[in-house]
Amino acid sequence: MTEAQLRELLSKETLAWAEQEPADIVAELAKPQVYRRGTGDTWHEIEVSLLEATNEYIHVKTSIHDGGLVWSLAPITSSFLIYRDGRIEI
């Protein structure tokens, strides 16, 4: 997969996580989540981790790679903040 394709897929995964309720995210990410999407030459692995959970916000990191050496060693990453007042920063 190209870097542009991986970035687009990561953006979609990040948005899907950011649209969830903060309490659900915190509960689901008690342990980092790692899962694969796609098959054959188009598979990719997503990792989602809770970086911080404070009274003001939660901070979540998402990353993606396609199993290739370069992307496995340095996956493409993103993160987002969800504030308790409902604001989201990606």
N, C-alpha and C positions, 0 to 999 in steps of 0.2 A: 504494500500500500504506500501511497505517496504521503508526504508530510501533510499536505493540504487535506487529503482524505481523512487522515488520523485526527487532525485538528477539528474538522467538521463533526466527526463522530464524538470526539471528546466534548465539544460544545453542546451537542444534543444530550449526552449523558449528564453533564454538569447542570444543564437547565432542568432535566427531569428530577435530579436530586434536590435542586434549589426550590422546586415547586412543592415539596413535601412540607409537612408541619415540623417545626423545629424539635418538638418532643419526640416525634417518630424517628427523625434522623438520629438524634442522640441515642435512642434505644437501639436502633438498627446498627449503629456504628460503635457499639460497645467494643466490638472487635472490628478491625479493618475488613472491608468486603472486597474480595477479588473474584471476578467472574469473566467468562469469555463470551463473546458474541461472534456470529458468523461461522463459516465453515471453509474448509479447503484453504485456498490461497488468500481468502478474504477475512480470516479470523483476526480478532484483536482481543487483548486482555485489558480490562478496566480494573483499577484499584481505587477505592474510596475510603478515606480515613478522616476521622474527627480529630482536628488539631486542637481546638479549644471549645469549651462550653462554659461561658460565664453568665452572670446575671444579665448582662447587656446584649450578648450575641453568641452565636455559634460560628465556628470557622471550620470549613470542610475543604479537604484537598482531593482532587480527582486526577488520575493519570491514566495514560493509555500507551500501549506499545503493540507491535504486531509480531513479536517473537524474533525479529531480526536482531542481530548483534548490537547495532548502533542504538536502536530504540529500547532494547532490553536494558542496556547499561545506563541510558539517560532518557527515560520515557518523557513524553510530552505531558506537562502538568498544567493544572488550572486550580483555582480555589474560589470559594465564595464565602461571604458573610451573610448571615440572616440575623437581623437585629430583632429584639423582642417587640419593637413597635411595628414590625412587619416589613421594614425596608430590606432589600436584598442588594448586595453589591457583588458583582461577578467580575 
